[in-house]
Amino acid sequence: MQEEQVQRTFHEQVESFHFQVDGLKDGYRVTFRSDEESIKENRRVGAAAVNLARQAEKAGWKLPWPIRMLLWFWDKYKITEGNK
């Protein structure tokens, strides 16, 4: 695997969360870090919000573009996660 060239980095610490954005030669990498329990809680809340949006979409509601993109990315993430 080739070595990534980080051109610029931004770090921020808010309470127990660490947020980092790396500007790479060909894009960006965003990293969030925190304690394991708060990550699990946030994933449960996030998954519930995605499931609610998915049910609204199945019911025929016209969802705003950002929410449709979120569902598209979430589906790709779940497929990739299952292949590991």
C-alpha positions as CSV (number, residue, x, y, z in Angstrom):
1,M,0.0,0.0,0.0
2,Q,1.4,3.4,-0.9
3,E,2.1,5.9,1.7
4,E,-0.4,8.7,2.0
5,Q,0.8,12.3,1.7
6,V,-0.8,14.5,4.4
7,Q,-0.5,18.1,3.3
8,R,-2.5,19.7,6.2
9,T,-4.0,18.5,9.5
10,F,-6.5,20.0,11.8
11,H,-7.1,18.7,15.4
12,E,-9.8,19.6,17.8
13,Q,-10.7,18.2,21.3
14,V,-14.2,18.8,22.6
15,E,-15.0,17.1,25.9
16,S,-14.2,13.4,25.4
17,F,-14.3,13.7,21.6
18,H,-11.2,14.1,19.4
19,F,-11.8,15.3,15.9
20,Q,-9.2,15.3,13.1
21,V,-9.2,16.3,9.4
22,D,-6.3,15.4,7.2
23,G,-5.9,17.1,3.9
24,L,-4.4,14.4,1.6
25,K,-2.9,14.9,-1.9
26,D,-6.0,13.4,-3.5
27,G,-8.8,14.0,-0.9
28,Y,-9.6,14.3,2.8
29,R,-9.7,11.9,5.8
30,V,-12.0,12.7,8.7
31,T,-11.4,10.9,12.0
32,F,-13.6,10.9,15.2
33,R,-12.3,9.3,18.4
34,S,-13.9,9.0,21.8
35,D,-14.4,6.4,24.6
36,E,-15.9,3.1,23.5
37,E,-19.2,3.5,25.4
38,S,-20.1,6.9,23.9
39,I,-19.3,5.6,20.4
40,K,-21.6,2.7,20.9
41,E,-24.4,5.0,22.1
42,N,-23.9,7.4,19.1
43,R,-23.9,4.4,16.7
44,R,-27.3,3.2,18.1
45,V,-28.8,6.7,17.7
46,G,-27.4,7.1,14.2
47,A,-28.6,3.7,13.1
48,A,-32.1,4.5,14.5
49,A,-32.2,7.8,12.5
50,V,-31.1,6.0,9.3
51,N,-33.7,3.3,9.8
52,L,-36.4,5.9,10.3
53,A,-35.3,7.7,7.1
54,R,-35.3,4.3,5.2
55,Q,-38.8,3.6,6.4
56,A,-40.0,7.0,5.3
57,E,-38.4,6.5,1.9
58,K,-40.2,3.1,1.6
59,A,-43.5,4.7,2.5
60,G,-43.1,7.0,-0.5
61,W,-42.1,10.2,1.2
62,K,-40.0,12.6,-0.8
63,L,-36.8,12.9,1.2
64,P,-34.4,15.9,0.9
65,W,-31.3,15.3,-1.1
66,P,-28.8,15.2,1.9
67,I,-30.9,12.4,3.5
68,R,-31.0,10.4,0.3
69,M,-27.2,10.7,0.0
70,L,-26.8,9.6,3.6
71,L,-28.9,6.5,2.9
72,W,-26.9,5.7,-0.2
73,F,-23.6,6.1,1.7
74,W,-24.9,4.0,4.6
75,D,-25.9,1.2,2.3
76,K,-22.4,1.2,0.7
77,Y,-20.8,1.3,4.2
78,K,-22.9,-1.7,5.4
79,I,-21.9,-3.7,2.3
80,T,-18.2,-2.9,2.8
81,E,-18.4,-3.7,6.5
82,G,-20.0,-7.1,5.8
83,N,-17.0,-8.1,3.6
84,K,-14.4,-7.7,6.4
